[in-house]
């Protein structure tokens, strides 16, 4: 058994869960504004984006959840914090409808099983800007659960975000492994590939739902799932 790798990290959106990111985001916001229709939709979306930006800039001083709600409530009003459980309920229920704008991935379970055969740990390295219930809902669309992974990065438990390299070193630290013994697989050059590589992690860019941000990516290993598995079987 190949144990050259201590951990394999998978991105979720656009990687294990194929999607058009812009289409998904628009549909998700539409569902959210419909659920909380008593609020002005433009104000809520603006507050969401500013909350996400605050999480992306988080310096580790507090969890992403705390950072988000601090900024979100400054715009929406402090009373919005009393409705946190309603937002979680949205991710368990109405958010399920967003499945209509993502693509199936019948390989997902096999890919996680392959990763188990290749490494000691398997991580769902999705940008931790969602609560666990929102991640669990998206995983259910591809037949996976949080229990299929050793770590699932969510906003409740993480204090850094992509593309901060500290996000990746934090994962390695929690696992007790060296970044050089990890492989990050993702579809986003800016968020998944470049910062993970900066920490010393091996990387593979999945090009099925590529987000290049007009950045060069041919300096990194890239291709489809078969290319990824073939590359790492040969090592």
Backbone as numpy.savetxt, mean C-alpha at the origin, in Angstrom:
# Nx Ny Nz CAx CAy CAz Cx Cy Cz
15.72 -25.38 -0.63 14.88 -24.18 -0.63 15.75 -22.93 -0.63
15.43 -21.97 -1.51 16.20 -20.74 -1.63 15.86 -19.81 -0.47
16.84 -19.56 0.41 16.63 -18.61 1.50 17.62 -17.46 1.39
17.96 -17.11 0.15 18.79 -15.93 -0.06 18.08 -14.69 0.45
16.74 -14.71 0.42 15.94 -13.58 0.86 15.36 -13.83 2.25
15.44 -12.81 3.09 14.78 -12.88 4.39 13.32 -12.49 4.29
13.01 -11.55 3.40 11.64 -11.06 3.29 11.33 -10.62 1.86
10.10 -10.87 1.45 9.58 -10.34 0.19 8.42 -9.41 0.53
8.49 -8.20 0.00 7.49 -7.18 0.24 6.68 -6.97 -1.03
5.36 -7.00 -0.89 4.46 -6.74 -2.01 3.73 -5.42 -1.82
3.74 -4.58 -2.82 2.79 -3.48 -2.88 1.41 -4.08 -3.16
0.34 -3.31 -2.88 -1.01 -3.81 -3.13 -1.61 -3.18 -4.39
-1.98 -1.91 -4.34 -2.69 -1.27 -5.45 -1.81 -1.17 -6.69
-2.27 -1.82 -7.76 -1.51 -1.82 -9.00 -0.48 -2.93 -9.08
-0.33 -3.68 -7.99 0.64 -4.78 -7.96 -0.12 -6.09 -7.73
-0.39 -6.45 -6.50 -1.23 -7.62 -6.25 -2.68 -7.37 -6.69
-3.10 -6.11 -6.60 -4.46 -5.73 -6.99 -4.38 -4.81 -8.21
-4.54 -5.35 -9.42 -4.41 -4.53 -10.63 -5.51 -3.46 -10.71
-5.12 -2.25 -11.06 -6.09 -1.16 -11.17 -5.49 0.01 -11.93
-6.39 0.88 -12.39 -6.01 2.21 -12.85 -6.15 3.10 -11.63
-5.04 3.64 -11.14 -5.04 4.35 -9.87 -5.97 5.57 -9.87
-5.98 6.33 -10.96 -6.83 7.52 -11.02 -8.31 7.15 -11.03
-8.66 6.14 -11.79 -10.06 5.70 -11.86 -10.52 5.20 -10.49
-9.66 4.44 -9.83 -10.01 3.91 -8.51 -10.21 5.04 -7.51
-9.28 6.00 -7.49 -9.36 7.10 -6.53 -10.63 7.91 -6.73
-10.98 8.22 -7.97 -12.18 8.99 -8.25 -13.43 8.24 -7.78
-13.48 6.95 -8.03 -14.65 6.16 -7.64 -14.74 6.05 -6.11
-13.60 5.85 -5.47 -13.53 5.76 -4.01 -14.02 7.06 -3.37
-13.56 8.20 -3.87 -13.99 9.49 -3.31 -15.49 9.72 -3.54
-15.98 9.29 -4.69 -17.41 9.41 -4.98 -18.24 8.64 -3.96
-17.80 7.42 -3.64 -18.50 6.59 -2.65 -18.45 7.23 -1.27
-17.28 7.77 -0.92 -17.11 8.37 0.40 -18.00 9.61 0.55
-18.02 10.46 -0.47 -18.84 11.67 -0.41 -20.33 11.33 -0.38
-20.70 10.25 -1.03 -22.10 9.82 -1.00 -22.48 9.35 0.40
-21.58 8.63 1.05 -21.86 8.13 2.40 -21.98 9.29 3.40
-21.13 10.31 3.25 -21.12 11.44 4.17 -21.63 12.69 3.44
-22.82 12.58 2.87 -23.37 13.61 2.00 -23.74 14.89 2.75
-23.78 14.85 4.08 -24.08 16.06 4.83 -22.93 17.06 4.80
-21.75 16.60 4.36 -20.60 17.49 4.23 -20.44 17.91 2.77
-19.88 19.08 2.57 -19.58 19.53 1.22 -18.50 18.63 0.62
-18.80 18.08 -0.54 -17.90 17.09 -1.14 -16.53 17.64 -1.46
-16.47 18.85 -2.01 -15.17 19.43 -2.37 -14.31 19.67 -1.13
-14.98 20.14 -0.06 -14.25 20.37 1.18 -13.70 19.07 1.73
-14.51 18.00 1.68 -14.07 16.71 2.21 -12.90 16.16 1.40
-12.98 16.23 0.09 -11.89 15.71 -0.74 -10.61 16.51 -0.51
-10.74 17.83 -0.40 -9.58 18.67 -0.12 -8.96 18.30 1.23
-9.82 18.06 2.22 -9.34 17.67 3.56 -8.66 16.31 3.51
-9.20 15.39 2.73 -8.60 14.06 2.59 -7.20 14.17 1.99
-7.07 14.94 0.92 -5.77 15.06 0.27 -4.74 15.71 1.19
-5.18 16.71 1.96 -4.26 17.35 2.90 -3.88 16.40 4.03
-4.84 15.56 4.44 -4.52 14.55 5.45 -3.54 13.52 4.93
-3.70 13.12 3.66 -2.77 12.17 3.04 -1.38 12.80 2.93
-1.33 14.06 2.51 -0.04 14.74 2.40 0.66 14.78 3.76
-0.11 15.02 4.81 0.48 15.06 6.16 1.06 13.69 6.53
0.38 12.61 6.13 0.91 11.28 6.41 2.18 11.01 5.61
2.19 11.43 4.36 3.37 11.23 3.51 4.58 11.96 4.09
4.33 13.10 4.73 5.42 13.89 5.31 5.69 13.51 6.77
5.00 12.51 7.28 5.15 12.14 8.68 6.61 11.79 9.00
7.05 12.24 10.17 8.46 12.08 10.55 8.67 11.02 11.63
7.63 10.24 11.91 7.76 9.20 12.92 7.36 9.62 14.32
6.97 10.89 14.50 6.64 11.39 15.83 5.29 10.88 16.32
4.42 10.50 15.40 3.11 9.95 15.76 2.69 8.99 14.66
1.65 8.21 14.88 1.20 7.29 13.85 0.58 8.07 12.70
0.50 7.44 11.56 -0.14 8.07 10.42 -1.61 8.36 10.72
-2.25 7.48 11.46 -3.64 7.71 11.85 -3.78 9.02 12.63
-2.92 9.20 13.63 -2.96 10.43 14.42 -2.68 11.65 13.57
-1.70 11.52 12.68 -1.33 12.64 11.80 -2.50 12.99 10.88
-3.14 11.99 10.31 -4.25 12.24 9.39 -5.40 12.96 10.09
-5.83 12.41 11.23 -7.01 12.98 11.88 -6.74 14.35 12.45
-5.51 14.63 12.80 -5.16 15.97 13.28 -5.40 17.00 12.18
-4.93 16.71 10.97 -5.10 17.63 9.85 -6.53 17.61 9.32
-7.10 16.43 9.18 -8.46 16.28 8.64 -9.46 17.04 9.50
-9.33 16.94 10.83 -10.27 17.60 11.74 -10.08 19.11 11.78
-8.87 19.58 11.50 -8.66 21.03 11.44 -9.48 21.66 10.33
-9.70 20.90 9.26 -10.47 21.41 8.12 -11.96 21.10 8.27
-12.28 19.89 8.69 -13.67 19.45 8.77 -14.36 19.83 10.07
-13.57 20.21 11.08 -14.13 20.51 12.39 -13.85 19.36 13.35
-13.58 19.70 14.60 -13.19 18.69 15.58 -14.23 17.60 15.77
-15.50 17.92 15.53 -16.57 16.93 15.74 -16.44 15.73 14.82
-15.70 15.89 13.71 -15.53 14.78 12.77 -14.81 13.61 13.44
-14.01 13.89 14.46 -13.27 12.82 15.15 -14.21 11.86 15.88
-15.40 12.31 16.22 -16.37 11.43 16.89 -16.97 10.43 15.92
-16.67 10.58 14.65 -17.26 9.72 13.62 -16.24 8.76 13.00
-15.13 8.57 13.67 -14.09 7.69 13.14 -14.62 6.29 12.87
-15.45 5.77 13.76 -15.97 4.41 13.56 -16.90 4.35 12.36
-17.58 5.45 12.06 -18.42 5.48 10.86 -17.56 5.41 9.60
-16.40 6.06 9.65 -15.49 5.97 8.51 -14.98 4.54 8.36
-14.66 3.89 9.48 -14.23 2.49 9.41 -15.34 1.62 8.85
-16.58 1.90 9.25 -17.71 1.13 8.72 -17.85 1.34 7.22
-17.58 2.54 6.75 -17.59 2.79 5.30 -16.62 1.85 4.58
-15.42 1.68 5.13 -14.42 0.82 4.48 -14.82 -0.65 4.49
-15.65 -1.03 5.45 -16.12 -2.42 5.51 -17.33 -2.66 4.61
-18.06 -1.62 4.26 -19.34 -1.78 3.56 -19.36 -1.07 2.21
-19.65 0.22 2.18 -19.79 0.94 0.92 -18.55 0.84 0.03
-17.39 0.83 0.66 -16.12 0.76 -0.07 -16.03 -0.50 -0.93
-16.77 -1.54 -0.56 -16.77 -2.79 -1.33 -17.17 -2.55 -2.78
-17.97 -1.52 -3.02 -18.44 -1.25 -4.38 -17.31 -0.83 -5.31
-16.20 -0.36 -4.74 -15.06 0.04 -5.57 -14.42 -1.15 -6.28
-14.82 -2.34 -5.90 -14.33 -3.54 -6.59 -14.68 -3.49 -8.08
-15.72 -2.73 -8.41 -16.17 -2.64 -9.81 -15.13 -2.02 -10.72
-14.18 -1.26 -10.18 -13.21 -0.57 -11.03 -11.79 -1.11 -10.86
-11.65 -2.30 -10.27 -10.34 -2.95 -10.22 -10.40 -4.22 -11.06
-9.24 -4.75 -11.35 -9.17 -5.94 -12.19 -8.90 -7.17 -11.32
-9.37 -8.33 -11.73 -9.11 -9.55 -10.94 -7.65 -9.97 -11.03
-7.20 -10.69 -10.04 -5.87 -11.28 -10.07 -5.96 -12.69 -9.49
-6.19 -13.64 -10.38 -6.34 -15.03 -9.94 -5.02 -15.62 -9.44
-3.91 -14.94 -9.70 -2.60 -15.43 -9.29 -2.22 -15.04 -7.86
-3.00 -14.15 -7.25 -2.56 -13.53 -6.00 -2.17 -14.55 -4.93
-3.01 -15.53 -4.70 -2.70 -16.52 -3.65 -1.45 -17.32 -4.01
-1.32 -17.66 -5.28 -0.14 -18.42 -5.71 1.13 -17.58 -5.57
1.02 -16.28 -5.82 2.18 -15.40 -5.69 2.65 -15.29 -4.24
1.70 -15.21 -3.33 2.07 -15.16 -1.91 2.67 -16.49 -1.48
2.13 -17.60 -1.98 2.69 -18.92 -1.67 4.11 -19.03 -2.23
4.32 -18.51 -3.44 5.67 -18.50 -4.02 6.63 -17.72 -3.12
6.17 -16.57 -2.65 7.02 -15.75 -1.78 7.37 -16.50 -0.50
6.42 -17.24 0.04 6.67 -18.05 1.25 7.76 -19.09 1.00
7.81 -19.60 -0.22 8.82 -20.61 -0.54 10.20 -20.00 -0.75
10.22 -18.68 -0.93 11.47 -18.00 -1.25 12.08 -17.26 -0.08
11.27 -16.91 0.92 11.75 -16.03 1.99 11.13 -16.43 3.32
11.73 -15.97 4.40 11.22 -16.26 5.73 9.96 -15.46 6.06
9.86 -14.25 5.51 8.74 -13.37 5.81 8.13 -12.82 4.53
6.81 -12.59 4.58 6.10 -11.97 3.47 5.33 -10.78 4.02
5.51 -9.63 3.40 4.95 -8.38 3.91 4.03 -7.75 2.87
2.88 -7.26 3.32 2.05 -6.44 2.45 2.46 -4.99 2.67
3.31 -4.49 1.78 3.89 -3.16 1.91 3.06 -2.16 1.11
1.79 -2.05 1.51 0.91 -1.05 0.90 1.09 0.26 1.64
1.04 1.37 0.92 1.27 2.66 1.57 0.30 2.81 2.75
0.80 3.03 3.95 -0.06 3.00 5.15 -0.86 4.28 5.35
-1.74 4.55 4.38 -2.63 5.71 4.46 -4.08 5.27 4.65
-4.31 3.95 4.76 -5.64 3.39 4.98 -5.67 2.70 6.35
-6.86 2.63 6.95 -7.01 1.79 8.14 -6.96 0.32 7.75
-6.75 -0.54 8.72 -6.69 -1.98 8.45 -7.96 -2.46 7.75
-9.12 -1.97 8.15 -10.35 -2.45 7.54 -10.41 -2.11 6.05
-9.82 -0.98 5.64 -9.77 -0.64 4.22 -8.82 -1.53 3.45
-7.73 -1.94 4.09 -6.79 -2.87 3.46 -7.42 -4.26 3.35
-8.09 -4.69 4.41 -8.72 -6.01 4.40 -9.77 -6.11 3.30
-10.52 -5.05 3.09 -11.53 -5.06 2.03 -10.87 -5.23 0.67
-9.81 -4.49 0.41 -9.13 -4.60 -0.88 -8.49 -5.97 -1.06
-7.93 -6.53 0.00 -7.37 -7.88 -0.09 -8.44 -8.91 -0.43
-9.63 -8.73 0.09 -10.70 -9.72 -0.14 -11.06 -9.82 -1.62
-10.80 -8.76 -2.39 -11.11 -8.78 -3.82 -10.19 -9.71 -4.60
-9.06 -10.09 -4.00 -8.13 -11.00 -4.68 -7.93 -12.28 -3.87
-8.86 -12.56 -2.97 -8.84 -13.83 -2.24 -7.78 -13.95 -1.17
-7.33 -12.82 -0.63 -6.32 -12.82 0.42 -6.85 -12.17 1.69
-6.17 -12.43 2.80 -6.51 -11.80 4.07 -5.23 -11.28 4.71
-5.39 -10.47 5.74 -4.23 -9.93 6.45 -3.39 -11.05 7.05
-4.02 -12.15 7.40 -3.30 -13.27 8.03 -2.36 -13.98 7.06
-2.46 -13.67 5.77 -1.54 -14.26 4.78 -0.16 -13.60 4.82
-0.02 -12.54 5.62 1.22 -11.77 5.65 1.74 -11.67 7.09
3.04 -11.54 7.21 3.66 -11.38 8.53 3.51 -9.96 9.05
3.51 -9.00 8.14 3.24 -7.60 8.48 2.34 -7.03 7.40
1.33 -6.27 7.81 0.51 -5.47 6.90 0.66 -4.03 7.36
1.11 -3.16 6.48 1.38 -1.78 6.88 0.10 -0.95 6.75
-0.40 -0.44 7.87 -1.62 0.35 7.90 -1.38 1.66 8.65
-2.33 2.55 8.57 -2.08 3.86 9.19 -2.16 3.82 10.70
-2.78 2.77 11.27 -2.84 2.65 12.73 -1.48 2.34 13.34
-0.64 1.63 12.60 0.59 1.08 13.21 1.88 1.61 12.62
1.82 2.41 11.56 3.04 2.93 10.95 3.10 4.46 11.05
4.31 4.97 11.08 4.54 6.41 11.26 5.33 7.03 10.12
5.53 6.25 9.05 6.17 6.75 7.83 5.34 6.27 6.65
5.53 6.88 5.51 4.84 6.50 4.28 5.84 6.41 3.13
5.43 5.78 2.07 6.15 5.88 0.81 6.01 7.32 0.32
7.01 7.91 -0.30 8.28 7.32 -0.74 9.43 7.52 0.24
9.16 7.75 1.50 10.23 7.93 2.50 10.98 6.61 2.68
12.29 6.57 2.44 13.04 5.32 2.65 12.90 4.79 4.08
12.60 5.67 5.04 12.43 5.23 6.43 11.27 4.25 6.57
10.30 4.33 5.68 9.20 3.35 5.68 9.74 1.94 5.47
10.67 1.80 4.54 11.23 0.49 4.23 12.20 0.00 5.31
13.01 0.89 5.84 13.92 0.47 6.90 13.14 0.11 8.16
12.00 0.75 8.38 11.16 0.42 9.54 10.62 -0.99 9.41
10.22 -1.39 8.23 9.74 -2.76 8.01 10.84 -3.76 8.31
12.03 -3.51 7.77 13.16 -4.41 8.02 13.48 -4.49 9.51
13.44 -3.35 10.18 13.72 -3.32 11.63 12.71 -4.16 12.40
11.44 -4.03 12.05 10.39 -4.79 12.75 10.56 -6.29 12.54
11.04 -6.66 11.38 11.26 -8.09 11.09 12.58 -8.59 11.67
13.47 -7.66 12.00 14.78 -8.05 12.50 15.68 -8.58 11.41
15.53 -8.01 10.20 16.33 -8.45 9.06 17.05 -7.26 8.45
18.05 -7.54 7.62 18.77 -6.48 6.92 18.03 -6.11 5.64
17.95 -4.82 5.32 17.31 -4.43 4.06 17.91 -5.13 2.85
19.21 -5.40 2.91 19.89 -6.06 1.78 19.38 -7.48 1.55
18.65 -8.02 2.51 18.11 -9.38 2.38 16.61 -9.35 2.05
16.13 -8.19 1.59 14.71 -8.03 1.27 14.52 -7.74 -0.22
13.37 -8.13 -0.73 12.97 -7.83 -2.10 11.65 -7.09 -2.07
11.61 -5.90 -2.66 10.38 -5.13 -2.78 9.84 -5.25 -4.19
8.58 -5.65 -4.32 7.92 -5.78 -5.62 6.80 -4.75 -5.69
6.85 -3.88 -6.69 5.80 -2.87 -6.82 5.71 -2.35 -8.23
4.70 -1.52 -8.46 4.45 -1.00 -9.81 4.76 0.48 -9.95
5.24 1.11 -8.86 5.44 2.56 -8.86 6.93 2.86 -8.68
7.53 3.46 -9.70 8.97 3.76 -9.65 9.28 4.69 -8.48
8.47 5.71 -8.32 8.75 6.74 -7.33 8.51 6.27 -5.90
7.47 5.48 -5.68 7.09 5.10 -4.32 7.62 3.74 -3.90
7.65 2.79 -4.83 8.03 1.42 -4.48 9.50 1.11 -4.74
10.00 1.56 -5.87 11.28 1.08 -6.36 12.47 1.93 -5.90
12.44 3.21 -6.21 13.59 4.06 -5.88 13.88 4.12 -4.38
12.89 4.38 -3.53 13.21 4.48 -2.10 13.60 3.15 -1.48
13.00 2.04 -1.93 13.40 0.73 -1.41 14.84 0.43 -1.82
15.18 0.74 -3.06 16.55 0.51 -3.53 17.55 1.35 -2.75
17.14 2.55 -2.35 18.03 3.42 -1.59 18.42 2.80 -0.25
17.58 1.95 0.31 17.89 1.31 1.59 18.76 0.09 1.42
18.98 -0.33 0.18 19.76 -1.54 -0.08 18.92 -2.74 -0.44
17.59 -2.56 -0.45 16.72 -3.68 -0.83 16.85 -3.99 -2.31
16.70 -5.25 -2.66 16.52 -5.62 -4.05 15.10 -5.19 -4.45
14.91 -4.92 -5.73 13.61 -4.45 -6.19 13.24 -5.12 -7.50
11.91 -5.18 -7.73 11.41 -5.62 -9.04 10.22 -4.75 -9.37
10.26 -4.12 -10.55 9.19 -3.23 -11.00 8.21 -4.02 -11.86
6.99 -4.16 -11.37 5.95 -4.83 -12.13 5.34 -3.82 -13.10
5.34 -4.16 -14.39 4.96 -3.18 -15.40 3.51 -3.31 -15.88
2.74 -4.24 -15.33 1.36 -4.44 -15.78 0.52 -3.17 -15.58
0.68 -2.51 -14.44 -0.04 -1.25 -14.14 1.01 -0.19 -13.77
1.95 0.00 -14.63 3.12 0.81 -14.35 2.78 2.27 -14.04
3.40 2.78 -12.97 3.39 4.21 -12.66 4.84 4.66 -12.67
5.25 5.30 -13.77 6.67 5.67 -13.91 6.95 7.10 -13.46
5.91 7.95 -13.43 6.08 9.37 -13.09 7.14 10.02 -13.99
7.25 9.52 -15.23 8.25 10.01 -16.19 9.67 9.85 -15.70
9.87 8.92 -14.77 11.21 8.63 -14.27 11.80 7.45 -15.03
13.09 7.42 -15.25 13.69 6.25 -15.91 13.60 5.03 -15.00
13.26 3.90 -15.57 13.14 2.70 -14.74 13.93 1.51 -15.27
14.58 1.67 -16.41 15.25 0.51 -16.98 16.56 0.17 -16.27
16.90 0.97 -15.25 18.07 0.61 -14.43 17.72 -0.46 -13.41
16.42 -0.74 -13.28 15.94 -1.73 -12.30 15.40 -2.96 -13.03
15.41 -4.11 -12.38 14.74 -5.28 -12.98 13.25 -4.98 -13.14
12.68 -5.31 -14.28 11.26 -5.03 -14.51 10.66 -6.07 -15.43
9.33 -6.11 -15.44 8.62 -7.05 -16.29 7.31 -7.47 -15.66
6.80 -8.64 -16.08 5.55 -9.14 -15.52 5.84 -10.14 -14.41
4.78 -10.77 -13.90 4.98 -11.71 -12.78 5.86 -12.89 -13.16
5.70 -13.37 -14.37 6.52 -14.51 -14.80 8.00 -14.12 -14.85
8.26 -12.90 -15.31 9.64 -12.41 -15.34 10.23 -12.34 -13.94
9.42 -11.87 -13.00 9.88 -11.75 -11.62 10.24 -13.10 -11.03
9.34 -14.06 -11.19 9.59 -15.39 -10.63 10.77 -16.07 -11.32
10.87 -15.88 -12.63 11.99 -16.50 -13.37 13.32 -15.90 -12.91
13.35 -14.58 -12.70 14.57 -13.92 -12.26 15.03 -14.46 -10.92
14.10 -14.60 -9.98 14.50 -15.00 -8.64 14.69 -16.48 -8.50
14.11 -17.27 -9.38 14.42 -18.71 -9.38 15.85 -18.95 -9.85
16.37 -18.04 -10.68 17.69 -18.25 -11.27 18.83 -17.82 -10.35
18.49 -17.14 -9.26 19.53 -16.62 -8.38 20.08 -17.71 -7.45
